[in-house]
């Protein structure tokens, strides 16, 4: 199974533990946190593929959590809640959510909805367009795996294109080494950070005017890598 990471946000500790155990048994990497503030802290360290969020929580409700999640990236959200009135469901789906599951729920139904949302959003929800203009000196076509620089067209390897995809998707945000390793190779062991360092080194030599003093792919030491914020157009 491809490495897929899920963020679970609920103030019910027993429900969290149950869902964490069942989803991990089904092959998912699960980040389970109690409450909205813990969810935002988790997003500083992890890059999940999908968030499952309770609607009624103290301190930050599900709508507030979802608003903050969407500010950090185009992460699909499923609301898991006991609030079943029609207007709330409509508002949730219109504003933030890809799906809405009522408590109490059948685990098999929730799993099917998770799989459906992941299929629908895989590879497409992150970048609104595969062509990205970074600045006057660099533009990218991540579908063709090409970069356009003042010196000409540069072809990217599959790994380089995947790495660039995740960095550009989260431009301005530092992605931890462990997250990038898992995204690129689907595993995390002692060889991963060095393989990532080599991939970043090669990508810089293809894209950067001065690879020793990078303009686009920046290193946050002891944390990870960050792509420069894109110009607003």
Secondary structure by P-SEA (a helix, b strand, c coil): ccbbbbbbbcccaaaaaaaaaaaaaaccbbbbbccaaaaaaaaacccccbbbbbcccccccaaaaaaaaaaacbbbbbbbcccccaaaaaaaaaccccccccccccaaaaaaaaaaaaaacccccccccccccccccbbbcccccbbbccccbbbbcaaaaaaaaaaaaaccccccaaaaaaaaccccccaaaaaaaaaaaaaaaaccccccccccccccccbbbbccccccc
